[in-house]
């Protein structure tokens, strides 16, 4: 199931997609399911 607000990335070609509507199934590209991107850590403000 795709998750609203999550970014997905294709490990083959690098295409990125943002999920704007949750639903059944998983986004796919290059005949493979896309993986959820982990959020990038913010730099510390020390």
Biopython code that builds the backbone (N, CA, C, O; Angstrom):
import numpy as np
from Bio.PDB.StructureBuilder import StructureBuilder

atoms = [
    (1, "UNK", "N", (0.839, -1.182, 0.000)),
    (1, "UNK", "CA", (0.000, 0.000, 0.000)),
    (1, "UNK", "C", (0.885, 1.248, 0.000)),
    (1, "UNK", "O", (1.808, 1.348, 0.808)),
    (2, "UNK", "N", (0.619, 2.179, -0.880)),
    (2, "UNK", "CA", (1.383, 3.420, -0.933)),
    (2, "UNK", "C", (0.948, 4.342, 0.200)),
    (2, "UNK", "O", (-0.218, 4.350, 0.593)),
    (3, "UNK", "N", (1.900, 5.118, 0.722)),
    (3, "UNK", "CA", (1.643, 5.962, 1.874)),
    (3, "UNK", "C", (1.660, 7.434, 1.477)),
    (3, "UNK", "O", (2.588, 7.894, 0.810)),
    (4, "UNK", "N", (0.652, 8.153, 1.880)),
    (4, "UNK", "CA", (0.505, 9.567, 1.580)),
    (4, "UNK", "C", (1.687, 10.366, 2.123)),
    (4, "UNK", "O", (2.067, 10.208, 3.284)),
    (5, "UNK", "N", (2.266, 11.219, 1.284)),
    (5, "UNK", "CA", (3.353, 12.099, 1.689)),
    (5, "UNK", "C", (4.738, 11.483, 1.643)),
    (5, "UNK", "O", (5.718, 12.163, 1.947)),
    (6, "UNK", "N", (4.847, 10.220, 1.274)),
    (6, "UNK", "CA", (6.152, 9.554, 1.224)),
    (6, "UNK", "C", (6.759, 9.718, -0.162)),
    (6, "UNK", "O", (6.049, 9.797, -1.165)),
    (7, "UNK", "N", (8.078, 9.767, -0.197)),
    (7, "UNK", "CA", (8.813, 9.823, -1.467)),
    (7, "UNK", "C", (9.319, 8.421, -1.794)),
    (7, "UNK", "O", (9.842, 7.716, -0.931)),
    (8, "UNK", "N", (9.154, 8.036, -3.039)),
    (8, "UNK", "CA", (9.591, 6.732, -3.514)),
    (8, "UNK", "C", (10.674, 6.941, -4.561)),
    (8, "UNK", "O", (10.646, 7.927, -5.297)),
    (9, "UNK", "N", (11.638, 6.008, -4.632)),
    (9, "UNK", "CA", (12.752, 6.119, -5.577)),
    (9, "UNK", "C", (12.974, 4.783, -6.270)),
    (9, "UNK", "O", (12.908, 3.722, -5.649)),
    (10, "UNK", "N", (13.237, 4.859, -7.566)),
    (10, "UNK", "CA", (13.573, 3.669, -8.355)),
    (10, "UNK", "C", (15.071, 3.407, -8.187)),
    (10, "UNK", "O", (15.891, 4.294, -8.425)),
    (11, "UNK", "N", (15.423, 2.185, -7.774)),
    (11, "UNK", "CA", (16.830, 1.843, -7.587)),
    (11, "UNK", "C", (17.556, 1.608, -8.903)),
    (11, "UNK", "O", (18.787, 1.569, -8.924)),
    (12, "UNK", "N", (16.826, 1.452, -9.999)),
    (12, "UNK", "CA", (17.439, 1.184, -11.297)),
    (12, "UNK", "C", (17.801, 2.490, -12.010)),
    (12, "UNK", "O", (18.956, 2.693, -12.385)),
    (13, "UNK", "N", (16.815, 3.376, -12.197)),
    (13, "UNK", "CA", (17.053, 4.584, -12.988)),
    (13, "UNK", "C", (17.104, 5.865, -12.159)),
    (13, "UNK", "O", (17.490, 6.912, -12.678)),
    (14, "UNK", "N", (16.720, 5.804, -10.870)),
    (14, "UNK", "CA", (16.800, 6.981, -10.002)),
    (14, "UNK", "C", (15.595, 7.898, -10.038)),
    (14, "UNK", "O", (15.625, 8.977, -9.447)),
    (15, "UNK", "N", (14.533, 7.490, -10.721)),
    (15, "UNK", "CA", (13.319, 8.301, -10.764)),
    (15, "UNK", "C", (12.722, 8.408, -9.369)),
    (15, "UNK", "O", (12.674, 7.421, -8.635)),
    (16, "UNK", "N", (12.262, 9.615, -8.997)),
    (16, "UNK", "CA", (11.640, 9.829, -7.697)),
    (16, "UNK", "C", (10.188, 10.215, -7.895)),
    (16, "UNK", "O", (9.841, 10.888, -8.866)),
    (17, "UNK", "N", (9.330, 9.783, -6.959)),
    (17, "UNK", "CA", (7.906, 10.105, -7.019)),
    (17, "UNK", "C", (7.420, 10.435, -5.620)),
    (17, "UNK", "O", (7.847, 9.815, -4.646)),
    (18, "UNK", "N", (6.526, 11.413, -5.518)),
    (18, "UNK", "CA", (5.910, 11.792, -4.260)),
    (18, "UNK", "C", (4.476, 11.299, -4.277)),
    (18, "UNK", "O", (3.738, 11.573, -5.222)),
    (19, "UNK", "N", (4.074, 10.576, -3.244)),
    (19, "UNK", "CA", (2.717, 10.039, -3.162)),
    (19, "UNK", "C", (1.770, 11.136, -2.686)),
    (19, "UNK", "O", (1.915, 11.637, -1.570)),
    (20, "UNK", "N", (0.811, 11.509, -3.514)),
    (20, "UNK", "CA", (-0.150, 12.545, -3.170)),
    (20, "UNK", "C", (-1.520, 11.979, -2.831)),
    (20, "UNK", "O", (-2.418, 12.715, -2.423)),
    (21, "UNK", "N", (-1.679, 10.668, -3.001)),
    (21, "UNK", "CA", (-2.953, 10.016, -2.675)),
    (21, "UNK", "C", (-2.664, 8.562, -2.300)),
    (21, "UNK", "O", (-2.155, 7.794, -3.116)),
    (22, "UNK", "N", (-2.989, 8.191, -1.069)),
    (22, "UNK", "CA", (-2.747, 6.824, -0.612)),
    (22, "UNK", "C", (-3.688, 5.868, -1.328)),
    (22, "UNK", "O", (-4.781, 6.252, -1.744)),
    (23, "UNK", "N", (-3.255, 4.621, -1.467)),
    (23, "UNK", "CA", (-4.100, 3.648, -2.123)),
    (23, "UNK", "C", (-3.500, 2.264, -2.097)),
    (23, "UNK", "O", (-2.443, 2.040, -1.508)),
    (24, "UNK", "N", (-4.182, 1.341, -2.739)),
    (24, "UNK", "CA", (-3.720, -0.039, -2.823)),
    (24, "UNK", "C", (-2.550, -0.123, -3.795)),
    (24, "UNK", "O", (-2.436, 0.678, -4.722)),
    (25, "UNK", "N", (-1.702, -1.088, -3.572)),
    (25, "UNK", "CA", (-0.585, -1.321, -4.469)),
    (25, "UNK", "C", (0.624, -0.474, -4.124)),
    (25, "UNK", "O", (0.568, 0.394, -3.252)),
    (26, "UNK", "N", (1.719, -0.741, -4.823)),
    (26, "UNK", "CA", (2.961, -0.012, -4.627)),
    (26, "UNK", "C", (3.365, 0.636, -5.941)),
    (26, "UNK", "O", (3.141, 0.058, -7.005)),
    (27, "UNK", "N", (3.959, 1.828, -5.889)),
    (27, "UNK", "CA", (4.459, 2.426, -7.127)),
    (27, "UNK", "C", (5.602, 1.569, -7.686)),
    (27, "UNK", "O", (6.392, 1.001, -6.932)),
    (28, "UNK", "N", (5.675, 1.489, -8.999)),
    (28, "UNK", "CA", (6.734, 0.694, -9.612)),
    (28, "UNK", "C", (7.326, 1.444, -10.796)),
    (28, "UNK", "O", (6.682, 2.300, -11.402)),
    (29, "UNK", "N", (8.563, 1.103, -11.105)),
    (29, "UNK", "CA", (9.298, 1.697, -12.227)),
    (29, "UNK", "C", (10.303, 0.648, -12.684)),
    (29, "UNK", "O", (10.823, -0.108, -11.863)),
    (30, "UNK", "N", (10.578, 0.594, -13.961)),
    (30, "UNK", "CA", (11.522, -0.378, -14.529)),
    (30, "UNK", "C", (11.160, -1.806, -14.121)),
    (30, "UNK", "O", (12.045, -2.623, -13.866)),
    (31, "UNK", "N", (9.862, -2.107, -14.059)),
    (31, "UNK", "CA", (9.338, -3.432, -13.711)),
    (31, "UNK", "C", (9.736, -3.898, -12.316)),
    (31, "UNK", "O", (9.780, -5.101, -12.058)),
    (32, "UNK", "N", (10.029, -2.959, -11.407)),
    (32, "UNK", "CA", (10.363, -3.282, -10.016)),
    (32, "UNK", "C", (9.626, -2.322, -9.100)),
    (32, "UNK", "O", (9.364, -1.183, -9.487)),
    (33, "UNK", "N", (9.283, -2.762, -7.884)),
    (33, "UNK", "CA", (8.651, -1.838, -6.939)),
    (33, "UNK", "C", (9.647, -0.775, -6.492)),
    (33, "UNK", "O", (10.834, -1.054, -6.325)),
    (34, "UNK", "N", (9.153, 0.444, -6.299)),
    (34, "UNK", "CA", (10.003, 1.535, -5.840)),
    (34, "UNK", "C", (10.150, 1.440, -4.320)),
    (34, "UNK", "O", (9.266, 0.921, -3.639)),
    (35, "UNK", "N", (11.265, 1.942, -3.794)),
    (35, "UNK", "CA", (11.522, 1.890, -2.356)),
    (35, "UNK", "C", (11.258, 3.261, -1.746)),
    (35, "UNK", "O", (11.425, 4.289, -2.401)),
    (36, "UNK", "N", (10.839, 3.260, -0.468)),
    (36, "UNK", "CA", (10.590, 4.515, 0.241)),
    (36, "UNK", "C", (11.927, 5.149, 0.587)),
    (36, "UNK", "O", (12.827, 4.481, 1.097)),
    (37, "UNK", "N", (12.054, 6.446, 0.307)),
    (37, "UNK", "CA", (13.264, 7.175, 0.670)),
    (37, "UNK", "C", (13.208, 7.561, 2.136)),
    (37, "UNK", "O", (12.162, 7.974, 2.637)),
    (38, "UNK", "N", (14.312, 7.429, 2.810)),
    (38, "UNK", "CA", (14.417, 7.849, 4.196)),
    (38, "UNK", "C", (14.648, 9.357, 4.227)),
    (38, "UNK", "O", (15.329, 9.890, 3.351)),
    (39, "UNK", "N", (14.093, 10.058, 5.221)),
    (39, "UNK", "CA", (14.318, 11.498, 5.308)),
    (39, "UNK", "C", (15.789, 11.814, 5.568)),
    (39, "UNK", "O", (16.479, 11.081, 6.276)),
    (40, "UNK", "N", (16.250, 12.906, 4.989)),
    (40, "UNK", "CA", (17.629, 13.325, 5.189)),
    (40, "UNK", "C", (17.747, 14.024, 6.538)),
    (40, "UNK", "O", (16.878, 14.819, 6.895)),
    (41, "UNK", "N", (18.798, 13.743, 7.287)),
    (41, "UNK", "CA", (18.945, 14.406, 8.581)),
    (41, "UNK", "C", (19.252, 15.902, 8.384)),
    (41, "UNK", "O", (19.978, 16.287, 7.468)),
    (42, "UNK", "N", (18.687, 16.717, 9.254)),
    (42, "UNK", "CA", (18.949, 18.147, 9.201)),
    (42, "UNK", "C", (20.274, 18.448, 9.867)),
    (42, "UNK", "O", (20.634, 17.799, 10.849)),
    (43, "UNK", "N", (21.008, 19.425, 9.348)),
    (43, "UNK", "CA", (22.283, 19.765, 9.983)),
    (43, "UNK", "C", (22.024, 20.390, 11.354)),
    (43, "UNK", "O", (21.028, 21.083, 11.559)),
    (44, "UNK", "N", (22.928, 20.133, 12.271)),
    (44, "UNK", "CA", (22.751, 20.706, 13.611)),
    (44, "UNK", "C", (23.052, 22.196, 13.573)),
    (44, "UNK", "O", (23.836, 22.657, 12.743)),
    (45, "UNK", "N", (22.434, 22.938, 14.459)),
    (45, "UNK", "CA", (22.624, 24.380, 14.482)),
    (45, "UNK", "C", (23.461, 24.793, 15.687)),
    (45, "UNK", "O", (23.154, 25.766, 16.375)),
    (46, "UNK", "N", (24.528, 24.029, 15.925)),
    (46, "UNK", "CA", (25.402, 24.323, 17.068)),
    (46, "UNK", "C", (26.176, 25.585, 16.874)),
    (46, "UNK", "O", (26.956, 25.971, 17.745)),
]
sb = StructureBuilder()
sb.init_structure("model")
sb.init_model(0)
sb.init_chain("A")
sb.init_seg("    ")
for serial, (resi, resn, name, xyz) in enumerate(atoms, 1):
    if name == "N":
        sb.init_residue(resn, " ", resi, " ")
    sb.init_atom(name, np.array(xyz, "f"), 0.0, 1.0, " ", f" {name:<3s}", serial, name[0])
structure = sb.get_structure()
